[in-house]
Amino acid sequence: MIAPTDNLIEVKNLTCAYGDLVITKDLTFEVRRGEIFVILGGSGCGKSTVLKHMIGLYPPAQGQILIDGDDIGVAHGKARLDIIRRIGVMYQMGALFGSMTLFENVRLPLEEFTSMPGEAMDYVARMKLSLVGLEGSADKMPSELSGGMLKRGAIARAMALDPKILFLDEPSAGLDPITSAELDELIRSLSRSLGVTFVIVTHELQSIFSIADRIIMLDKSTKGIIAEGDPRKLRDESDNPLVRRFFHREFSDKTSNAAPVTETI
């Protein structure tokens, strides 16, 4: 294991591919402890693919993904389980089990991965629901919950094992602007109060400016990172036409001549 640094996640020369189809190549970036880090870019640029590799669903075609110094791409058995226990995941549609109550969904990871007494599991599950403002909805089924409540419930389940890192895939997808803003505030609150590191995939500009400490921007044509840094500075100061159009929602029907270089601000 590598000695601890301020970087909780280190991605080194990562190439993501499905068979012969290369989605992204040679990505190198880090995620610092306690920050809200956003992966963004246009449709089809590989945002969710990179996230799926970072949580260990797929092995890298090339490169490394180090979680607190341990390579999730090559770990097996207990070593891999130890890494997985450090992360929590909220998938795009919540992915709560429809046959279980909200409380049972949040309690499930405790049943699967711990030997805690039943009463302790109950306490932890209710505490996690309280953290996301759903303590009064514990006995509801997922079908009885609104879109925002489903996302909050999925975050509560992702936090069940007290992970160091929470991965959120398109948390604002399908939500109205008010509910999306409430979810952004929840993410900021959890980051401040718990010190959890967030890695979030999104293309929602308002959420990006509201919550992100740093971002990387992926580009479909270059299959790489074309910008990295504070999104507000990139919006205001970037000279890259691709980055500027994305942040200012500018349409162009012309092929960009922007050089595929990484811009860091």
C-alpha positions as CSV (number, residue, x, y, z in Angstrom):
1,M,0.0,0.0,0.0
2,I,1.2,3.5,-0.9
3,A,1.7,6.0,1.9
4,P,-1.4,8.2,2.4
5,T,-1.5,11.6,0.7
6,D,-4.0,14.4,0.2
7,N,-5.2,12.5,-2.8
8,L,-7.8,9.9,-1.9
9,I,-8.2,8.7,-5.5
10,E,-5.5,8.6,-8.1
11,V,-6.3,7.7,-11.7
12,K,-3.2,7.1,-13.8
13,N,-3.2,6.7,-17.6
14,L,-6.6,5.1,-17.6
15,T,-8.0,3.7,-20.8
16,C,-11.7,2.5,-20.7
17,A,-12.8,0.2,-23.4
18,Y,-15.6,-2.3,-24.1
19,G,-13.7,-4.9,-26.2
20,D,-12.1,-3.1,-29.1
21,L,-14.3,0.0,-28.6
22,V,-12.2,2.6,-26.8
23,I,-14.3,5.1,-24.8
24,T,-11.6,7.2,-23.1
25,K,-7.8,6.9,-23.2
26,D,-4.9,8.0,-21.1
27,L,-6.9,9.8,-18.4
28,T,-4.8,11.0,-15.4
29,F,-6.3,13.0,-12.5
30,E,-6.7,12.9,-8.8
31,V,-9.5,13.4,-6.3
32,R,-8.5,15.1,-3.0
33,R,-9.8,14.1,0.4
34,G,-13.0,15.9,1.4
35,E,-13.7,17.6,-1.9
36,I,-16.7,17.5,-4.2
37,F,-15.2,16.4,-7.5
38,V,-17.3,16.4,-10.7
39,I,-16.8,14.6,-14.0
40,L,-18.6,16.3,-16.8
41,G,-18.9,16.6,-20.5
42,G,-21.3,16.2,-23.4
43,S,-23.4,13.2,-24.1
44,G,-21.4,10.1,-25.0
45,C,-18.1,11.4,-23.7
46,G,-17.7,8.5,-21.3
47,K,-18.6,10.1,-17.9
48,S,-20.5,7.2,-16.5
49,T,-18.1,4.7,-18.0
50,V,-15.2,6.3,-16.1
51,L,-17.3,6.2,-12.9
52,K,-18.1,2.5,-13.4
53,H,-14.4,1.8,-13.8
54,M,-13.6,3.8,-10.7
55,I,-16.0,1.8,-8.5
56,G,-14.6,-1.5,-9.9
57,L,-17.5,-2.7,-12.1
58,Y,-15.1,-2.9,-15.1
59,P,-11.3,-3.5,-15.2
60,P,-9.2,-0.8,-17.0
61,A,-8.0,-1.7,-20.5
62,Q,-4.9,0.1,-19.4
63,G,-3.8,2.2,-16.4
64,Q,-4.5,2.3,-12.7
65,I,-7.2,3.4,-10.3
66,L,-5.9,3.8,-6.7
67,I,-8.4,4.1,-3.9
68,D,-6.5,5.4,-0.9
69,G,-3.4,3.9,-2.3
70,D,-4.9,0.5,-3.3
71,D,-5.4,-0.5,-6.9
72,I,-9.0,-1.5,-7.4
73,G,-8.4,-2.8,-10.8
74,V,-6.2,-5.7,-9.7
75,A,-7.4,-6.4,-6.2
76,H,-9.1,-9.7,-5.5
77,G,-10.8,-11.5,-2.6
78,K,-10.6,-9.8,0.8
79,A,-8.4,-7.0,-0.5
80,R,-11.0,-6.1,-3.1
81,L,-13.8,-6.3,-0.5
82,D,-11.8,-3.9,1.8
83,I,-11.6,-1.4,-1.1
84,I,-15.3,-1.7,-1.9
85,R,-16.2,-1.1,1.7
86,R,-14.7,2.3,1.4
87,I,-17.1,3.5,-1.3
88,G,-20.8,4.0,-1.6
89,V,-22.7,4.4,-4.9
90,M,-25.9,6.1,-5.9
91,Y,-26.9,5.0,-9.4
92,Q,-28.8,7.4,-11.8
93,M,-32.3,6.1,-11.1
94,G,-31.7,5.3,-7.4
95,A,-31.8,1.5,-8.0
96,L,-33.7,0.8,-4.7
97,F,-35.3,-2.6,-4.5
98,G,-39.0,-2.2,-5.2
99,S,-40.0,-5.2,-3.0
100,M,-38.4,-3.7,0.1
101,T,-39.3,-0.6,2.2
102,L,-37.0,2.3,2.3
103,F,-35.8,1.3,5.7
104,E,-35.1,-2.3,4.5
105,N,-33.2,-0.9,1.5
106,V,-30.9,1.2,3.7
107,R,-30.5,-1.7,6.2
108,L,-29.5,-4.2,3.5
109,P,-25.8,-3.3,3.2
110,L,-25.4,-3.7,7.0
111,E,-26.9,-7.2,6.8
112,E,-24.7,-8.2,3.9
113,F,-21.4,-6.8,5.0
114,T,-21.4,-6.5,8.8
115,S,-22.1,-8.7,11.8
116,M,-23.8,-6.0,13.8
117,P,-26.6,-6.9,16.1
118,G,-30.1,-6.4,14.7
119,E,-30.9,-3.4,16.9
120,A,-27.7,-1.7,16.0
121,M,-28.5,-2.2,12.3
122,D,-31.9,-0.7,12.9
123,Y,-30.4,2.3,14.6
124,V,-27.8,2.9,11.9
125,A,-30.4,2.6,9.1
126,R,-32.7,5.1,10.8
127,M,-29.8,7.5,11.4
128,K,-28.8,7.5,7.7
129,L,-32.4,8.2,6.8
130,S,-32.4,11.1,9.2
131,L,-29.3,12.5,7.6
132,V,-31.1,12.8,4.3
133,G,-34.4,14.0,5.8
134,L,-36.4,10.8,5.3
135,E,-36.8,9.6,8.8
136,G,-40.6,9.9,8.4
137,S,-40.7,7.8,5.3
138,A,-38.9,4.7,6.5
139,D,-41.8,2.3,6.0
140,K,-42.7,3.5,2.5
141,M,-42.1,1.5,-0.6
142,P,-40.0,3.0,-3.4
143,S,-43.1,3.2,-5.6
144,E,-44.6,5.6,-3.0
145,L,-41.6,8.0,-3.1
146,S,-41.1,11.1,-5.3
147,G,-38.1,11.3,-7.6
148,G,-36.2,13.5,-5.1
149,M,-37.0,11.1,-2.2
150,L,-35.8,8.2,-4.3
151,K,-32.4,9.9,-4.8
152,R,-32.2,10.8,-1.1
153,G,-33.0,7.2,-0.1
154,A,-30.3,5.9,-2.5
155,I,-27.8,8.3,-0.9
156,A,-28.8,7.0,2.6
157,R,-28.2,3.4,1.4
158,A,-24.9,4.4,-0.1
159,M,-23.8,5.9,3.3
160,A,-24.9,2.8,5.3
161,L,-21.3,1.5,5.7
162,D,-19.8,4.9,6.5
163,P,-17.7,5.0,3.2
164,K,-14.9,7.5,2.7
165,I,-16.2,8.2,-0.9
166,L,-19.6,8.6,-2.3
167,F,-20.0,8.2,-6.1
168,L,-23.2,9.8,-7.5
169,D,-24.2,9.1,-11.1
170,E,-26.4,12.0,-12.5
171,P,-28.0,12.8,-9.2
172,S,-30.2,15.6,-10.7
173,A,-31.5,13.6,-13.6
174,G,-35.2,13.7,-13.9
175,L,-35.7,16.2,-11.1
176,D,-37.4,19.6,-11.3
177,P,-35.2,22.7,-10.6
178,I,-36.4,23.1,-6.9
179,T,-35.9,19.5,-6.0
180,S,-32.5,19.5,-7.8
181,A,-31.4,22.6,-5.8
182,E,-32.5,20.8,-2.5
183,L,-30.4,17.8,-3.5
184,D,-27.4,20.0,-4.2
185,E,-27.8,21.5,-0.7
186,L,-28.0,18.0,0.8
187,I,-24.7,17.1,-0.9
188,R,-23.0,20.3,0.3
189,S,-24.3,19.6,3.8
190,L,-23.1,16.0,3.9
191,S,-19.7,17.1,2.6
192,R,-19.3,19.7,5.3
193,S,-20.7,17.7,8.2
194,L,-19.3,14.3,7.5
195,G,-16.1,15.1,5.5
196,V,-17.1,12.6,2.9
197,T,-15.4,12.8,-0.5
198,F,-17.9,13.0,-3.4
199,V,-17.3,12.0,-7.0
200,I,-20.2,13.1,-9.1
201,V,-21.1,12.5,-12.8
202,T,-23.3,15.2,-14.2
203,H,-23.9,17.7,-17.0
204,E,-26.3,19.9,-15.1
205,L,-24.6,23.3,-15.2
206,Q,-26.4,24.8,-12.3
207,S,-25.5,21.9,-10.0
208,I,-21.9,22.0,-11.2
209,F,-21.5,25.7,-10.2
210,S,-23.4,25.1,-7.0
211,I,-21.5,22.2,-5.5
212,A,-18.2,21.4,-7.4
213,D,-14.9,22.2,-5.9
214,R,-13.1,20.9,-9.0
215,I,-14.0,19.3,-12.2
216,I,-12.6,17.4,-15.2
217,M,-14.3,17.8,-18.5
218,L,-14.2,14.9,-20.9
219,D,-14.4,15.2,-24.7
220,K,-15.9,12.6,-27.0
221,S,-13.8,13.4,-30.0
222,T,-10.4,13.3,-28.3
223,K,-11.5,10.6,-25.8
224,G,-9.6,12.6,-23.1
225,I,-9.7,15.4,-20.6
226,I,-9.8,18.9,-22.1
227,A,-10.2,21.0,-19.0
228,E,-9.6,20.6,-15.3
229,G,-10.0,22.9,-12.3
230,D,-12.6,25.3,-10.7
231,P,-15.7,25.3,-12.9
232,R,-16.3,29.0,-12.2
233,K,-12.9,30.0,-13.4
234,L,-13.1,27.7,-16.4
235,R,-16.5,29.3,-17.3
236,D,-15.1,32.9,-17.0
237,E,-11.5,32.5,-18.2
238,S,-11.2,29.5,-20.6
239,D,-9.8,30.1,-24.0
240,N,-10.8,26.6,-25.3
241,P,-13.9,27.0,-27.6
242,L,-15.2,23.5,-26.6
243,V,-15.0,24.4,-22.9
244,R,-16.5,27.9,-23.4
245,R,-19.4,26.6,-25.4
246,F,-20.2,24.0,-22.9
247,F,-20.2,26.3,-19.9
248,H,-22.1,29.1,-21.8
249,R,-24.5,26.8,-23.5
250,E,-23.5,28.1,-26.9
251,F,-24.6,26.2,-30.0
252,S,-22.2,25.8,-32.9
253,D,-22.8,24.0,-36.2
254,K,-19.2,24.3,-37.2
255,T,-16.4,21.8,-36.4
256,S,-14.2,23.1,-33.7
257,N,-10.5,23.7,-34.4
258,A,-9.7,23.6,-30.7
259,A,-6.5,21.8,-29.9
260,P,-7.1,18.7,-27.8
261,V,-5.0,20.0,-24.9
262,T,-5.9,19.8,-21.2
263,E,-6.6,23.2,-19.7
264,T,-6.1,23.6,-16.0
265,I,-7.3,26.5,-14.0
